[in-house]
Amino acid sequence: MPKGNFLAEFELYLMLAIARLGDGAYGVTIRQEIERRTGRPVSIGAVYATLGRLGDKGLVSFRESDPLPVQGGRSRKYFRLTAAGHKALRHSAMMLERMMEGLELGAKSSPAQ
């Protein structure tokens, strides 16, 4: 993987949320999934800015839905991982596994010295 293509933490969270949500991955559900799993508040602006960067990198794509059937209903952008996105996600997961191998990360582990 070229040097500039590594995933930042929040990009990784977004891609994992998209992978988990499947066809239901749009801005609000992605935000909710990250907040639910990390316990961390996430702004919708950060979600869409990061999705834009991931799209520019060719790691995610989207399709637009028909407008919602309510007065003033808007369409939604549903996101999915591209083949390159799946590859980048697998690569990042493997790197994390290798870095964590042999570490005790439970409550009793001591900080690195």
N, C-alpha and C positions, 0 to 999 in steps of 0.2 A: 504494500500500500504506500503510495507516495507520501512524503513528509507532511504536506498540507492537508491531507485527507483524514487525519485522526479525528475522532469524535470528542467534543467537549462533554462535560458531565450532563448539562441540560439537554444537549442534542441526543445523548444516549437515552435519557429519560423519555424524551418525546418519541424516539424510534421504538423503544420498548413498549410504550403505551399504544402506539399505532399497531404494533405486532399483536398485542393482546386484544385490542378492540376490533380488529378485522374490519369488516364493512361498515361498522358504526363509528369509525374514527373521524370526527370533525373537531374543530377547535374546542368547544365546550366539553365534550366527552374526554378529549385528550387531557385537558386541564384537570378535570375531576379525577381522572385515573392517576395522574401524577400526585395530586394533593392527597388522595386516599392512600396511596401506597407509601409516600414519603413523609406525610404529615407536614409538608412544607407548603406555605401559601404560594400560589403561582398567578401572575397577572396574565390575562388573556392577550395583552399586547406582546408580552414576552413569548407566548406560545406562537402567535402568528409571525413575529419577527424571525424566530428560530425556524419555523416551518418554511419561511421564504428562503433562508440560507440553505436549508437542507434541499429544497427544490433547486436552487441554483447549483448545488453540488451534484445534482442528479440522483439523490438518495431517496427522495419521496416524489410522488406525483399526486395529482388530485383530479377528481371529477366533480362537476357541479350538479346539484340536484335540481329538480323543478322547484319553483317557489312553493313554500308551505301554503296549504289551502286555507289561509285566513286573511282577513283584510290587511294589506300591507305586508303579506308574507314574503319572506326573502328566501333565496336559495341558500344551500349550504355547500361548503367545499368539503368533500370527503377525501381523506388522505390515505395513501397506501405506500408501503415500501416498494421501491423498484428492485430489480435484481441486484444492482450495485448497493442499494440500501441494505438488503439482506446480507450481502457479503461483508459490508462494513460493520454491521451489527455482530455478525459471527466473529469477525476479526477482533473487535473490541472485547467481546465476551471472553474469547480465548486468552487475550492479553491479561485481562483481569484475573482469570483463573490461574494463570502462570505466576502472576505477581503475588497472589494470595496463598499459593500452594505452601503448605507447611506452617502457616501462621495460625496462632490461637487468637481469634478475634472476639472471644467471649468476654464477659464482664470481668473476668479474673486476669485477662492478658495485661502485660505491662507495656507501656509506651516504648516505641523504638528509641534506641540511644545512639 
